[in-house]
Amino acid sequence: VQLQASGGGLVQAGGSLRLSCAASGHTFSKYNMGWFRQAPGKEREFVAAISWSGASTYYADSVKGRFTISRDNAKNTVYLQMNSLKPEDTAVYYCARNSVPYSSDIYSHTGGYNYWGQGTLVTVSS
């Protein structure tokens, strides 16, 4: 199983970025996916998650209304559209795959995910 995150970069506050996470080595469409982030000196925190079908999504309060998670099962890719970015969104962003196929549980904690991408750095300048 491989997860390859991309799309990070430097953006000014108020700007937008779209992160992508390309999956391979498993049947992507069977698994819920999540995005987490980790700022320097802080613990990894939940950002957003999406069910295996794409029908259900879940967001951290800090990003609700600004970020949108989506997936394209035909392309084995999950996305995170980030709008109205703030300096406090600066972090390394990681995509992750749920451990159970066709799960009805969408987890907001790292223990619910057993595969992780390498991370992509997002820097928001003020």
C-alpha positions as CSV (number, residue, x, y, z in Angstrom):
1,V,0.0,0.0,0.0
2,Q,1.4,3.4,-1.0
3,L,-0.1,6.8,-0.4
4,Q,1.6,9.7,-2.2
5,A,0.6,13.2,-1.0
6,S,1.3,16.3,-3.1
7,G,0.1,19.8,-3.7
8,G,1.6,21.6,-0.7
9,G,3.5,24.9,-1.0
10,L,3.7,28.5,0.2
11,V,0.6,30.6,0.0
12,Q,-0.5,33.9,1.5
13,A,-3.2,34.1,4.1
14,G,-6.6,34.0,2.4
15,G,-5.3,32.0,-0.4
16,S,-6.1,28.4,-1.6
17,L,-4.4,25.1,-2.2
18,R,-5.6,21.7,-3.3
19,L,-3.8,18.7,-1.9
20,S,-3.9,15.3,-3.6
21,C,-3.2,11.8,-2.3
22,A,-2.7,9.1,-4.9
23,A,-3.2,5.6,-3.6
24,S,-1.8,2.3,-5.0
25,G,-1.3,-1.2,-4.0
26,H,-4.8,-1.8,-2.7
27,T,-8.5,-1.4,-3.6
28,F,-8.8,2.2,-2.8
29,S,-12.6,2.3,-3.2
30,K,-13.1,0.0,-0.2
31,Y,-11.6,2.3,2.4
32,N,-12.4,5.5,4.3
33,M,-9.6,8.1,3.9
34,G,-8.5,10.9,6.1
35,W,-6.3,14.0,6.2
36,F,-4.3,14.9,9.3
37,R,-1.7,17.6,9.9
38,Q,1.2,18.2,12.2
39,A,2.6,21.6,13.0
40,P,6.2,22.0,14.4
41,G,6.3,21.0,18.0
42,K,2.7,19.9,18.0
43,E,0.9,16.5,17.9
44,R,-0.7,15.3,14.7
45,E,-4.3,16.4,14.5
46,F,-7.3,15.4,12.5
47,V,-8.4,17.6,9.6
48,A,-11.0,15.8,7.5
49,A,-12.2,12.3,6.5
50,I,-14.4,10.8,3.9
51,S,-16.2,7.5,3.6
52,W,-15.2,4.8,1.1
53,S,-18.2,5.8,-1.1
54,G,-17.7,9.5,-0.8
55,A,-21.2,9.9,0.6
56,S,-20.1,11.0,4.1
57,T,-17.5,13.6,5.2
58,Y,-16.3,14.8,8.6
59,Y,-14.3,17.9,9.5
60,A,-12.4,19.3,12.4
61,D,-14.1,22.4,13.7
62,S,-11.0,24.5,12.9
63,V,-11.4,23.8,9.2
64,K,-15.2,23.4,8.8
65,G,-16.5,25.7,6.1
66,R,-13.0,26.4,4.6
67,F,-11.8,22.9,3.7
68,T,-13.5,20.3,1.5
69,I,-12.5,16.6,1.3
70,S,-13.4,14.6,-1.8
71,R,-12.4,11.5,-3.6
72,D,-12.3,10.1,-7.1
73,N,-12.4,6.3,-6.8
74,A,-11.7,5.9,-10.5
75,K,-8.4,7.8,-10.1
76,N,-7.6,6.2,-6.7
77,T,-7.1,9.7,-5.3
78,V,-8.4,11.7,-2.4
79,Y,-8.3,15.5,-2.4
80,L,-8.3,18.3,0.2
81,Q,-9.4,21.7,-1.1
82,M,-8.2,24.4,1.3
83,N,-9.7,27.9,1.0
84,S,-9.3,31.0,3.2
85,L,-6.1,29.7,4.5
86,K,-4.7,31.1,7.8
87,P,-1.2,31.1,9.2
88,E,-2.3,28.6,11.8
89,D,-3.0,26.1,9.0
90,T,0.8,25.9,8.4
91,A,1.7,22.2,8.9
92,V,2.8,19.0,7.2
93,Y,-0.4,17.4,5.8
94,Y,-0.7,13.6,5.8
95,C,-3.3,11.4,4.1
96,A,-4.2,8.1,5.7
97,R,-6.2,5.0,5.0
98,N,-8.6,3.4,7.3
99,S,-7.8,-0.1,8.5
100,V,-11.2,-1.8,7.8
101,P,-12.8,-2.1,4.4
102,Y,-16.3,-0.8,3.9
103,S,-16.2,0.6,7.4
104,S,-19.2,2.6,8.6
105,D,-17.0,4.4,11.2
106,I,-15.2,7.5,10.1
107,Y,-12.4,8.1,12.6
108,S,-10.9,11.4,13.7
109,H,-8.0,9.8,15.6
110,T,-4.8,8.4,14.2
111,G,-5.5,5.0,15.6
112,G,-8.2,4.4,13.1
113,Y,-5.7,4.5,10.2
114,N,-3.0,2.0,9.4
115,Y,-1.4,3.4,6.3
116,W,0.1,6.9,6.0
117,G,1.5,9.0,3.2
118,Q,4.8,10.8,3.5
119,G,3.3,14.3,4.0
120,T,3.3,17.5,2.1
121,L,4.2,20.9,3.6
122,V,1.8,23.7,3.6
123,T,3.1,27.1,4.6
124,V,0.7,30.1,5.0
125,S,2.3,33.5,5.3
126,S,0.6,36.4,7.0
